[in-house]
Amino acid sequence: MSDRSQFLQTHNHFRKRFEQLGQKLSFNATSREEWQTWRRKTRRKLKALIGYDTMVQAAPRPRITEEKDCGDYLRQRIELFTEPDILLCAYVLIPKGRTGPHPVVVAPHGHGIGGKLGVAGCVEFPEVAESIRTNNCDYGVQFVRAGFIVFCPDARGFGERREEDMRNDLMSSSCLWINNMAYPLGQTLTGMWTWDLHRLIDYIEGRDDCRADRIGCAGLSGGGHQTLWASALDERIRCAVVSGYLYGYKEALLDLHQCQCNYVPHLYEYVDMGDIAALIAPRPLLVETGTEDPLNGASGVANVKSQVNQARKAYRVLGAQKSIAHDIFEGDHRWNGVEAIPWMQKHLMRPDE
């Protein structure tokens, strides 16, 4: 083989380009004033990159379509419009035996769990039950049993919101199809998901069984992706848990080629994932990481720590070092919850609740 064979592939070219371009908005503030300037500029740029500002506000016209008694909690199915022709559907898990209004957890899902079905613990579907057994991903049920009212939405491309190509596969997603349609039109799935969660929070603010001043967001994998962006760009989310997602882009996404939904045009030119997490400061943020999670990248937990440490810089500048925590547990790509649920209770519940 020719000694020039290394030039036949482009991977190393893009790894070098990643380093050469750098992150123009990487967090490096040393004072509250500098942090405020950085936060304003970075949020504006990220909204532009994900196409957030291209979304169209709509009258939500919400309705509750069904209600089921699940023993120690009630489960509603709701619908609301997030854009004039875009309908969001979600399960709402409501604790029984507690006086409302309740503190809130928005619990977006990841891949391969049937959308909201996995998070809401719908074990009547065998493939969903197996995913819950494997990934411990019914965290919506775990949170409602801890006293929260929990909103488990289907993200665009999942569950009831799959595109026609994937209608026959409950556990599949339409990420590739949607992003391929969206990119040339100036939009991204990341932007759509973030927009939809923010419009869901608009709806939550109008429910009399919800504490609008105590809203948290928590999710695993793709749900961590949604939690990260939604929390970074909306301060109504007072507490966040990002599970199985916070890692350096170069190793985990440029090298590993994960699902299409992770990719945003020009993103690496401006930030790494820890910089997005820094936008959550000084609000409480817990990151969950499995030691054997293959999505962490080649250097494993070290790749995650690099981004948690980047976010810690913002918490340090704001004197909020105790408001960021990293739960590293023995295991692979799964929801842990051991520290996450008490974390959410600590920051969103009163002692008597």
N, C-alpha and C positions, 0 to 999 in steps of 0.2 A: 504493500500500500504506500502511496506517495506520502512524503512527510508534510505535504500540503493538505492532507485529508481533513485536518482540524478546521479548515476554512470552508468545508462543504456544508456545515450546519450553522444555524443562526443563533442557537441558544446562548453561547458565550458572548456573542455580539450584544444581545439584549441585556445580559448580566452586566457587561461593561457600561452599556448605555444607562442602565439604572444608576450606577455609581457616578457616572459623569454628570447626569442631569441633577442629581441630588434632590433634596426636598426643599423647595424655595420657602415654604411656610412651616418648616420644622420648628417646634417650640423651643425658644431659647430666651424667653423673657426673664428678667431678674427683679422686676418690681410689679406691683399691682397695676400700675398705670400702663406698663409695657404689655402686661397680660391682657388688659382690656382692649388695647389697640390690636394685638395679635388675634384675640378671639373674634372681634368684629370683622377683621379682614379675612380670616380663615373661614368663618361661617359663610360669609358672602361668596367666597370662591368655591367652596364645596357645594353650596346650593346650585351655583352655576354649572359645575361639572356634572352633577347628577341629574340636571334638568328639572330640579324641584320648582323653579320659578316658571316653568312652562305648564305646570298643572293648572287645572281650571276649577275654581271653587264652585260648589253646587249646594243647593238646598238638600240636606241629608234625607229628609222624609223617612225617618226611622220607623221600623215596626218590629214587634215581637211576633214571630211566626209559630213558635211552639214552646212548650214548657214541660219538663219531665222531672219527677221526683226521683233523685238518686240516693235516697236514704238520708245521709247527713248533710246533703246540700241539694239545691234545686239547679236545674240546667235549662237555660233559655237559649233559643236560637234567635238571633237578631239579624236584620238587614238594614243598611243605610247606604246612601249614595255618597261617594267621595269625590267624584267628578260627574258631570251631567249624564254620562253614559257608562259609568263605572259603579258597580254595586259590590259592596263589601258584605260578607257574611261572617258571623262569629258565634261561638258559644259563650254564654255568660254563666259562670258558676257562682252561686249565691249561697253563703253559709247559712245553715239553719240553727236556731237556738241562740242567735246573737242579735242584739239590737243595733240597727243601722243608724246612720249611714256608716258604711264600712270603708276602711282603707283599701286601696285598689292595687292590683297587679295586672299589668298588660303582659300577656305571655305568648309572644310569637313563637312559631314552630321552626324546626329545621327541615332537612330533606329526609325522605324515606320513611315518614311516619304517618302518612295520610293527612298531611296538613293539620288542621285543628283537632282531628280525631285523636291523634296520639297524645297531644298535650292535655286534652279534656278526658283522657282515660276511657275511650270508647272501645272496650275490650270485646264487645259483641262482634267486632270484625277480627277474624283470626290473625291476619297479617299485621294488624295494628297491635293486637295483644302480644305478638311475638316481638315487635319492635320495642314495646314498653318493657318487656322482660329483659331484653338485651341492653337497651340504652337508658332505662330508668326515666323515660322521657314524658311521663304523665305529670309533669311538674305543675300543671294547672290544678290538678286534683290535690297535689301536695300543698299548694298555697291556699286553696279554699279551706282545707282541713286545718290550716294554721290560722284561719280567721279572716282571710282577705276575700273580697269579691274579685273574681278573676275573669278577664276577657281574653278569649282564645280565638283570634281571627285567622281565617284563611288568607294567606298572602296571595297576591296575583300570581297565577300559574300553578297553584296547589289546591288540593281538595276539590271543593265545588267550583273553584275558579281556574281549573285546568283548561288549556286550549283544546280544540277539537282533536288534535293529533294524539292526545294522551287521555282521552275520556275513558278508555277501557282499562286503564291501569291506575287503580286507586292510590298506589304508593309512589307514583311518578310525579314529575313536575315538567312545566313548560318553559323553564328558564331560557334555554337556548333559543326557542322560537320567539319569545317575547323580546329578549335583548336584541336579536337580529332585526326585528321589526323596529325597535326603538332607537338604536344607535344612529341610523341615518336621519332620524327625525328629531335628534337633539335630546333624547330621553334615555333613561336607564332604569333597570329594575330596582336598583338601590334607591333611586329617586322616587319611584312609584311606591315602593314599600314604606319609605319614610313618610311620604305624604299621607298614605292611607292610615298609618298609625297615628299621625297627628290629627287627622280628621276623626278617628275613633276617640281620641282624647277629647275633642270638642263635644262629642256625644256624651261621653262619660261625665263631663262637667255639668250636663243638664239633667242627669239622673239623681233623684232624691235619695237613692240608696247608696250613693258613692260619696266619699270624701274627696272632693276635687283638689284639695290642698295636700293630699297624701297619696300620690300616684307613683307607683314603681313600675319598672319594666325588667323582665328577665327572660332569657332564652338560651337554648343550646344550639350550637353550630350555626346554621342559617338563621336561627332565632337569636343567636348572639350577634350576628351580623346586623339584623334588624334593630336589636336593642342598642347596639353601639351607635348607629347613625341616628336613630330616633332620639336617643338621650342627648347626644352631642348637639343636636340642632333644636331642641325644645326643652326649656327649663321647667316646664310644668311636670316633667318627669323628675321626681325628687330623689330617687334612689334606683340604681341599676345593678343588674347581675349579668355579666357576659360570660357564658360558659362555652368552652371548646372553640373559641374563635379568635381571641386577641393574640396575634403573632406578627412577626415581621413579614411584610409583603414579599420581599425578594425570595426568601426560602419557601414560604408557604403558598404563594400564589404564582409568582413568575416561574419558579422551578417546578412546582407540583401540578400546575394546570388544573386547578379545581373548577367547580361548576361555573358556568358562564355568568351567573348572577353576581359573582364577586367583582367583576371587572367594570371599571369606570374609565372612560377615555381621559388621558392626561393626569390621572390621579397621582401616579408615582412621581410626577414632576414637582408635586407640591407637598405631600405629606406621606408619612408612614402611619401604620395603624395606631401607634402610641400617641401620635399627635391628635388624631380624632378623639381618642379617649381623654386626652388632656382638656378637650372642650367641655367635658362633663364636670370638671373641677369647679367649685369645691364640693359639689354634691356627692353623696356616698356612692362609691363604685367598688364592687367585688368582682374579681376575675377568677373563674374556675379553670384549672388545667389538669388534665390527666397526664401522668408521667409517660404513658405509652401511646399517647394520641399521635397517630401517624401524620395528622394534618399540621402538627407543629412545625414541620420542616426538618431538614437534615440535622440541625444542632439540637433538636428537641426542645426541652423546657427552656434552655438558654435563649432560644429565639423568642419565646414568649416573655421571658424576664426582661429582655432588651426593650420591649414595648411597654411593659408595665412600669419599668424604670423611667422611660420617657414621659409617661403620664404623671408619674410621681413628682416630676420637676414642677408641674403646674400646682399640684397640691402643696408642695413645699413653699412655693412663692406666696401662696394664699394662706399659709399657716394652717392647713387642713390635712396634715400628714396622716391623721387617724381615720380619715374618711376614705382611704383607698386601701384595699386588702387583696392579697393573692392567695387563694386556696389551691395548693398543689396536692393532688391526691394520687394514690396508687391506682392506676387503671388506664383505660383507653378513652375513646371518643364517646363520652356519656355524660349525662347530667349527674352531678354528685348531690348537691343540696344540703349537705351536712352543715356547712357554714352559711350557705346562701339564704336559707329560710329564716334562721335566727337573725341574720344581717338585715333582711327586709323587715322583720318584726321590730328590731331595735330602732330602726330609722323611721318607720311609718306608723307604729302602734304606740298608744299610751300604755303604761304599765297595767292599767285596770282592764284592758281590752283582751 
